[in-house]
Amino acid sequence: MSRKFYIIGAGMGAPDSLTGEAVRALAASDAVFATQRLTAVCDRAAVCPFDRLAAEAIASDAPTVSVLVSGDVGFFSAAGRLRGQLAPYGDVRLVCGLSSMQYFCAKLGVSYDDACVRSLHGRAGSILGAVSYHKKTFVLTGGENTAPKVCKTLADAGLGGLTVHLGENLGAADERIQTGTAETLAAEACGNLAVLLIEHPDAVNAYEPVRDDMLTRAKVPMTKEEVRWVSVSRLAVQPRDTVWDVGAGTGAVTLELARKASDGLVYAVERKPEAVALLRENRAKLGGYNVQIVEGAAPDALEALPAPDHVFVGGSGGAMRRILEIAKQKNPAVRVVVNAIALETLHETQAALSVLGFADIEVTQLSAARGKAVGPYTMMTANNPVFILSGGGADAE
């Protein structure tokens, strides 16, 4: 006879947060397995470590077995992995549960249909992009990314004044729900079972292109928007990517890249103090807090940076080949785009891309002209032509 396995979402880990379907599945089960915390929902559950749940369920002789997991089986859950482990041994059915987001938002009296949802529970990643571009962000914390640490990250980035709702030990007798600023909650002690709802009413639209008139420029050179849009498009940045902008200047390209890498980080490398000051001003002005400003000259400033998925070079300081070499050493599949105004830079970059083994090398010369009102007429004024070079690592798809 074929065995039957239920993987049950146990909600907040209390009996009153179980669904009726979950209660019926538990009643129909000959054996139940759970971690210590979740045995509160079923007093006959056998306790075993999380990484042994599937093995213990398979090893039991029971024809119908339930395995309890926290929250909902479809919300950042291990249910999918458990299902794969149990499937060869019988029929596996998933029973949905109450997620921490549903429970927490109901407690706060707010909706979650407009929230950006992210998990940092036992995962690497940054929350700065999500918060920069969403008015409401729900975050699962835990492991190294505790709630105070996430709040400190916000405060360090300049978002310490944001309103943050903290939910600790939801559904338990010692449940704590607290509202404060990111800065104040960064100093609060908090356990490992915690969630956050971060409000950012001034979040910017990541899908809106950066226009030249949005930026403060002063006397620092700036890549014009027409060139910027083509260059950034050539990089094909994905939301979770890590990006370098070498020779970031005012941050015009940086902030365009930051909107594309809306769940990743952009490292803006700049050596001139006046440009660094403008970078900081424009980052705050355009709300791109997933930009990490790196003060220093390339190539030396690149050595300590994480491996990039994409690199834009707007200024090399005469070290083009070494910049591209470091990028490719850190990630052989890196994709790069270089802007060149001088013919010498064009030739140097072409040679470096070829020698370093970049594939699919393309060169485009872009000339743009803008209309300017002259009395009742419109006169076209040309910008300087720019060469846009691009290439991918030998292993890039």
JOTA-V717952 format. One record per residue. N is the residue number from 1. D_FIRST is the distance of its C-alpha to the first C-alpha in whole Angstrom. Layout:
N_D_FIRST + N_D_FIRST
This chain:
1_0 + 2_4 + 3_6 + 4_9 + 5_13 + 6_16 + 7_20 + 8_22 + 9_26 + 10_28 + 11_31 + 12_34 + 13_32 + 14_33 + 15_31 + 16_33 + 17_33 + 18_29 + 19_28 + 20_27 + 21_23 + 22_23 + 23_24 + 24_21 + 25_19 + 26_20 + 27_20 + 28_16 + 29_15 + 30_14 + 31_16 + 32_19 + 33_21 + 34_25 + 35_28 + 36_31 + 37_32 + 38_29 + 39_28 + 40_31 + 41_29 + 42_26 + 43_28 + 44_24 + 45_23 + 46_24 + 47_26 + 48_26 + 49_28 + 50_27 + 51_27 + 52_24 + 53_22 + 54_19 + 55_20 + 56_19 + 57_16 + 58_14 + 59_16 + 60_15 + 61_12 + 62_11 + 63_8 + 64_11 + 65_14 + 66_17 + 67_20 + 68_23 + 69_26 + 70_29 + 71_31 + 72_29 + 73_26 + 74_29 + 75_32 + 76_33 + 77_29 + 78_27 + 79_24 + 80_24 + 81_24 + 82_21 + 83_19 + 84_20 + 85_19 + 86_16 + 87_15 + 88_14 + 89_11 + 90_9 + 91_11 + 92_14 + 93_17 + 94_20 + 95_22 + 96_26 + 97_28 + 98_32 + 99_34 + 100_37 + 101_39 + 102_38 + 103_39 + 104_42 + 105_44 + 106_43 + 107_45 + 108_48 + 109_48 + 110_48 + 111_46 + 112_44 + 113_43 + 114_46 + 115_45 + 116_45 + 117_42 + 118_41 + 119_40 + 120_42 + 121_39 + 122_39 + 123_40 + 124_43 + 125_45 + 126_48 + 127_48 + 128_52 + 129_51 + 130_49 + 131_51 + 132_54 + 133_53 + 134_51 + 135_53 + 136_50 + 137_47 + 138_44 + 139_43 + 140_40 + 141_42 + 142_41 + 143_41 + 144_45 + 145_45 + 146_46 + 147_47 + 148_51 + 149_51 + 150_50 + 151_53 + 152_55 + 153_54 + 154_55 + 155_58 + 156_59 + 157_59 + 158_61 + 159_59 + 160_59 + 161_61 + 162_57 + 163_56 + 164_52 + 165_50 + 166_48 + 167_45 + 168_44 + 169_41 + 170_40 + 171_38 + 172_39 + 173_42 + 174_44 + 175_44 + 176_47 + 177_48 + 178_51 + 179_53 + 180_56 + 181_57 + 182_56 + 183_59 + 184_58 + 185_55 + 186_55 + 187_57 + 188_54 + 189_52 + 190_48 + 191_45 + 192_42 + 193_40 + 194_42 + 195_43 + 196_46 + 197_47 + 198_50 + 199_53 + 200_55 + 201_57 + 202_59 + 203_57 + 204_58 + 205_56 + 206_55 + 207_55 + 208_59 + 209_61 + 210_63 + 211_67 + 212_70 + 213_71 + 214_69 + 215_70 + 216_72 + 217_74 + 218_78 + 219_79 + 220_76 + 221_75 + 222_72 + 223_70 + 224_70 + 225_67 + 226_67 + 227_67 + 228_65 + 229_62 + 230_62 + 231_62 + 232_59 + 233_57 + 234_58 + 235_56 + 236_53 + 237_52 + 238_48 + 239_48 + 240_46 + 241_49 + 242_51 + 243_55 + 244_58 + 245_61 + 246_64 + 247_68 + 248_66 + 249_70 + 250_70 + 251_66 + 252_66 + 253_63 + 254_61 + 255_61 + 256_60 + 257_57 + 258_56 + 259_55 + 260_53 + 261_51 + 262_51 + 263_48 + 264_49 + 265_53 + 266_56 + 267_59 + 268_62 + 269_64 + 270_68 + 271_71 + 272_74 + 273_74 + 274_75 + 275_72 + 276_70 + 277_72 + 278_71 + 279_68 + 280_67 + 281_69 + 282_67 + 283_64 + 284_64 + 285_66 + 286_63 + 287_60 + 288_59 + 289_58 + 290_55 + 291_58 + 292_59 + 293_63 + 294_64 + 295_67 + 296_69 + 297_70 + 298_67 + 299_66 + 300_67 + 301_65 + 302_62 + 303_61 + 304_59 + 305_57 + 306_53 + 307_52 + 308_53 + 309_51 + 310_54 + 311_58 + 312_61 + 313_64 + 314_67 + 315_70 + 316_70 + 317_73 + 318_74 + 319_70 + 320_68 + 321_67 + 322_66 + 323_64 + 324_62 + 325_62 + 326_60 + 327_58 + 328_56 + 329_56 + 330_54 + 331_52 + 332_52 + 333_51 + 334_53 + 335_55 + 336_58 + 337_61 + 338_65 + 339_68 + 340_71 + 341_74 + 342_76 + 343_76 + 344_76 + 345_73 + 346_72 + 347_73 + 348_72 + 349_68 + 350_68 + 351_69 + 352_66 + 353_63 + 354_64 + 355_65 + 356_62 + 357_59 + 358_58 + 359_57 + 360_58 + 361_61 + 362_62 + 363_66 + 364_67 + 365_70 + 366_70 + 367_73 + 368_73 + 369_76 + 370_76 + 371_78 + 372_81 + 373_83 + 374_87 + 375_89 + 376_88 + 377_86 + 378_83 + 379_83 + 380_81 + 381_81 + 382_79 + 383_77 + 384_77 + 385_75 + 386_72 + 387_70 + 388_66 + 389_64 + 390_61 + 391_58 + 392_55 + 393_54 + 394_53 + 395_49 + 396_49 + 397_47
